[in-house]
Amino acid sequence: DGGITQSPKYLFRKEGQNVTLSCEQNLNHDAMYWYRQDPGQGLRLIYYSQIVNDFQKGDIAEGYSVSREKKESFPLTVTSAQKNPTAFYLCASSIGQKETQYFGPGTRLLVL
Amino acid sequence: GQQLNQSPQSMFIQEGEDVSMNCTSSSIFNTWLWYKQDPGEGPVLLIALYKAGELTSNGRLTAQFGITRKDSFLNISASIPSDVGIYFCAGQGPPSGAGSYQLTFGKGTKLSVIP
């Protein structure tokens, strides 16, 4: 089946720890995105990538890092510098940056 | 950055009733999108609108792209229990100074349907 997968579904982070969230798509989409969702809020853009080996900061990039070494993969690392990481993280992809974005099922990150 | 005002924030309706929600912006958009999100899941695209004045239907859902390009509404007719969820509007483009076509999201309308 074609689609976007995110893993794990739930992730726990200890103080001072870096964690990496996985996002994979087999839709042959060039563009991929990471959003953060907090309760009662809309989605806020963390990072996006229009093409392999290129990515740009979104509105709330501080404390996060990404890589785009393969077209189908866009992992997000939540670093220890992100002081309030508890949130629902959503990955999306689109054929190109002007095209409609489709979302994965999300990863919920909790801090211990 | 651009701001989207989505209303109402939440609504409780009786099964079978019609529902209307809308989004307004201080800036123009080239595209309006409506998504639905179930608890603990990612948003699913319902309707995409690409032209000012466009009216598009998808089953019991109807959405319109406002003539001014600064607003959009979504109507759901004859609501059923599975319509429960959070509905988000999103606007896209024109491109920013960096040339990106970022989406700007409303804060969502939480819909509850009473059987």
Chai-1 contact restraints between the chains, C-beta under 6 A:
chainA,res_idxA,chainB,res_idxB,connection_type,confidence,min_distance_angstrom,max_distance_angstrom,comment,restraint_id
A,Q41,B,K107,contact,1.0,0.0,6.0,A-B,restraint_1
A,G42,B,F105,contact,1.0,0.0,6.0,A-B,restraint_2
A,G42,B,G106,contact,1.0,0.0,6.0,A-B,restraint_3
A,G42,B,K107,contact,1.0,0.0,6.0,A-B,restraint_4
A,L43,B,F105,contact,1.0,0.0,6.0,A-B,restraint_5
A,L45,B,Q102,contact,1.0,0.0,6.0,A-B,restraint_6
A,L90,B,G42,contact,1.0,0.0,6.0,A-B,restraint_7
A,Q97,B,Y101,contact,1.0,0.0,6.0,A-B,restraint_8
A,K98,B,Y101,contact,1.0,0.0,6.0,A-B,restraint_9
A,T100,B,A48,contact,1.0,0.0,6.0,A-B,restraint_10
A,F103,B,G42,contact,1.0,0.0,6.0,A-B,restraint_11
A,F103,B,P43,contact,1.0,0.0,6.0,A-B,restraint_12
A,G104,B,G42,contact,1.0,0.0,6.0,A-B,restraint_13
A,P105,B,E41,contact,1.0,0.0,6.0,A-B,restraint_14
A,P105,B,G42,contact,1.0,0.0,6.0,A-B,restraint_15
A,G106,B,G42,contact,1.0,0.0,6.0,A-B,restraint_16
